[in-house]
């Protein structure tokens, strides 16, 4: 059982991801923005963060930058409906495990999460 933080400003998407991951046996917490995610991370250790790229105020990349500044190596899986090549490159440079493009299939989320928390994930060159 892994502890996973889901950070997404879309409450429907956040709730859907949470439900899928909880059904897979994970302990899931949710945050609606980067600042709330950082607060949760300061209070608890997570095995994986699933983070939307585009959120109000700060982006998922801002979250990645802050995590790396703090020395955190927690795996981060980015999700986005709006990512472009530049975003993908920046996420890869900051060590994101990959990027799932919305809308993604339930099984894609399960597979990527299992790979990430199971230690089987190898960062792909094509995010």
N, C-alpha and C positions, 0 to 999 in steps of 0.2 A: 504494500500500500504506500503510495507516494503522496506527498503534500504538493499541491499545485495551486498557483495563483493565476487567476484569469483576470486580465485587465482589459476592459472594453467599455466604451461609453454607451454603446447600444445595449440597453437592458435586455432586450429580447435575445440578441446574439449571446450576451454574457450568460444569461440563464440557460440557453440551449447547450452551450459548451459545458457549463457546470453540470447539467443533468447527464449529458453523455459521459463525462469523466467520472462522475459519482457512480453511475451504473457500472463502470469498469472497475470500481473498487477504490478509487482515489479519494483522498480528503481534499476538498476544493474550497478555496476562499475566492471571493470576487471583489474587484475594485472597479469603480467607474471612471477613474482618471489616473494620471501618472502620480500625482501627489498622494492619493489614497493608496496606490500600489506601493510606493516607497515607504509609507507609514506601516503597511502590513509587513513589508520585508524587514523593517527595523524591529518588529515585534516577534517575528517567527522565521524559522528557516524553511525554505521551500526547495523541493527537488526539481521543479520546473516552473517557468513562468510562460504563460501563453498571453501574448500582448498584441493588441491591435496597433497598427501603425498610426492611424489618424484618429486623434482624440482632441477634445477642446483644450486649448492652452499649450500643452506639451505633447509631443509625439512619442510613439514607441521607441524611436531612436534616442530621444532625450532620456528615456528610462534606461536604455542600454548604456548610454554614456555615463549616467550617474552610477549605475551598478559597477561598471568597470573602474570608475574613479575610486569607488569604495573598496576595490579589490575583490569584488564578488565574481565568482566563476559560475554562478547558477546558470544552467542552460535556459535560453530564451527562444521560444518559437514565435515568430511574428506572424500575424494574420492581417490581411488587408484586401479591400476592394479597390484601393486607389494607388497601390505601389507601382512605381516605374523602375526602369533599369538603374537609375541613380540611387533610389531607395534600397533596392536589393543589394547593390554594391556596398553601400554604407553599412547596412545591416550585417553583411558578410564580414566586412572589415572589423566590426565591433564584436564579432564572434557569435552572431545569431545562428541557431541551428538550421534555420531555413525560413521559408515564407510560404504560408498557405494562402492562396488567393480565394477570397470570398466570391461567390458562395462555394464552399468546399463540402465534400461528402462526409458524412458521419464517420465512415470507415477510414477516410484519410486522416481525420483528427485522431482516431484511436490508434492507427498504425504509427503515426509520427510521435504521439505521446508515449506509446509503448517503447519505441526505439530510443527516445530521449531518456526516459527514466530507467530503462533496462540496460543502459550502457552500450546498446548495440548501434547507436546512431553514429554515422560518420558524416561529417559536414560535406555536403555536395558542392561542387563548383558551380552548379547552376541554380542554387537556391530555388 
